[in-house]
Amino acid sequence: MLLAGTILSAGLVGYLWRDTFESDSLKGARVLVTGASTGIGEQMAYHYARFGAQVVITARRGAVLKQVAEKCLKLGAEKALYIAADMAEPTDPDRVIKFAAKSLGGLDYLVLNHIGPSPFQMWNGDVDHARWLMQVNYLSYIEMTNSAMPFLKQSNGSIVVVSSIAGMIPTPFTAPYSATKFALSGFFGILRQELSMKQESISITVCILGLIDTDSALSQVRGIVEAKAYPASEAALAIIKGGATRQREVYYPGFWQPVCLIRDWFPGMRDRVIQSTYNYKAVTQT
Ligand code: NDP
């Protein structure tokens, strides 16, 4: 009964939220999308372009970004600029924000989406990798948020953080990655409250995604996890709508919302169900 009620209310929230999105609200909006050379970030850049936004995109590979920016202009972006940057570098997060704010004359949306590559495997004790990934996937997000804050205050703007179901429920083979996503939920959940206490009208939308059919994700899970992968273009649109309607959270696909609501009811059973979806056989020493 309680479970049915939970699922019904999650569905109702999703329905109401879809109805309030107005694509015109993004016309001319000043948007920075990180990790936009491939995958979900690239798809977000194209959607913002179709809505007539002004976009700055960033990632490490300038040559690929150039092609994405050119396509954005063809799709209808009012402006499409790019800046190559490595979020492992201490000064790059701030450099990117300054470039975006200067070239767009301010900032309405800061869309934090990039991730550094991380192997899909059992924890192997590589603390250096975990530290590096924390810089790329988490610390650079908060550095960019700091630098963007004056511009977002001016515009009553929005921060959109792309996270994962692995940042809500512990999922094997992702320890360093999952830790960065859990960190994002904690940090941005608290920042949202503190902005509200200070009566600042900057919205924070944290997006919790299940498996999405990007090349990088599929190449990692293939043969190990049997799960349906959902389309990157749809995931990108769900993120953009959630940001534009200033939602606290976006779940894509939507069934993850009720799953997260009940995730701690039977933790032992939950862990066993998750483990059963992995194609893994323990090698026992004799
Ligand atoms: P991709 O691997 O396709 O894209 C990652 C992006 O980040 C690329 O543009 C890459 O470009 C950029 N990037 C990588 N390293 C750095 C770096 N050091 N500095 C700056 N940019 C960097 O990822 P997805 O599209 O699959 O994922 C996008 C978001 O969605 C992530 O936050 C991810 O956690 C989340 N997500 C994805 C899921 C999925 O199944 N795909 C599931 C759940 C969440 P370049 O190499 O040019 O730097």
Residues whose N, C-alpha, C, O or C-beta is under 5 A from the ligand:
A	BS01	NDP	G35 A36 S37 T38 G39 I40 G41 A59 R60 R61 A85 D86 M87 A88 N113 H114 I115 G116 P117 V136 V162 S163 S164 I165 L209 G210 L211 I212 T214 S216 A217
